[in-house]
Amino acid sequence: MSSLDTGSWRTASLGTVLLIASPVLLFLLSFLIGRYPVMPLTVIKVIAAQALPITPDWSPTIESVVINVRLPRVIAAMTVGGGLAIAGASYQGVFRNPLVSPFTLGVSAGAGFGAAAAILLFGQRYAIQLCAFGGGLMAVALCFAMSRFYRLNSTIVLVLGGVIVGSLFTALLSLLKYVADPNSKLPVIEFWLLGSLSSVAMKDIVPVLTVIVPAAAVLLMLRWRLNILAMGDEQARVMGVEAGQLRFVFILFSTLIAASAVSISGIIGWVGLVIPHFARIVVGPDFRRLLPATLSLGACYLLIIDDIARTVTAAEVPLGVLTALMGAPVFILLLGRGGLGWA
């Protein structure tokens, strides 16, 4: 092995270690951030005590803060961030377009409409999550139905269908906001649309994990096939791959991830658009490395954003606002340095 190959191998190995270690380190550090101070060793013991027979030497208040408040929020932030990021990278590979995101086919508009309808009709948290999830899936289903109606299997038709469906659900959402009670229902709808994890509990996360974890596992197992899709349909046929069916599989599981994430966090933009470009800069365009890197960076990114959101001011800043404030300038920098290229 030449010295150049040895150096490349060491660099790749170091990058892999960092991508694995960074989420673990941030996971532990996030428990130390907040208005109620907790020592690092205490955090580790409290978490370990949930599975091991450890005699408590901490107060019930500390255990409640760690287990009931910070643990669900940290897990939710990493799950939503990693899920939106890997879904965004998959969408970009499927559509061969670095400007698409998990919300391209109207998932966010559909989920917003479903959540608003549930807030008006039911007001229960589970109903809001379920209707938001169903609304996101309905939007993407309408995009596919539109492409089938015109008997076209083009990605352009799907993207245009996403624009149409997104506009439709946005109009319906505006109608619901117009008829909502401005003193009770409307503020709840607006706050949900801005995105937040402030009231998430462990019982909210478990159903989402049962969808996101298997769907992400499927995307990771099939990630090498995204390299084929990125070459175009003609090249895929030459290699014996049915591009239409494979595209449907990736869109299906990416949509399941995005709809599940939105159902507990509200609409958090820019994560699925910007993070895949960061990962592409770090590990290159090969989807075999890109998707795992995107998953790790997305989890770290949204966890950092959530830590800032709950500590920077006395009144918590919505996540959707912070991701937009940080994502837009970063995207401009990427555009300026030519970071949106596909190779």
Buried (B, 14 or more C-beta within 10 A) or exposed (E): EEEEEEEEEEEEEEBBEEBEEBBEEBBBBBBBBBEEEBEEEBBEBBBEBEEEEEEEEBEEEBBEBBBEBBBBBBBBBBBBBBBBBBBBBBBBBBBBBBEBBBBBBBBBBBBBBBBBBBBBEEEEBEBBBBBBBBBBBBBBBBBBEBBEEEEEBEBEBBBBBBEBBBEBBBEBBEEBBEEBEEEEBBEBBEBBBBBBBEEBBEEBBEBBBEBBEEBBEBBBEBBEBBBBBBBEBEEBEEEEBEBEEBBBBBBBBBBBBBBBBBBBBBBBBBBBBBBBBBBBEBBBBBBBBBBBBBBBBBBBBBBBBBBBBBEEEEEBBBBBBBBBEBBEEBBEEBEEEEBBEEE
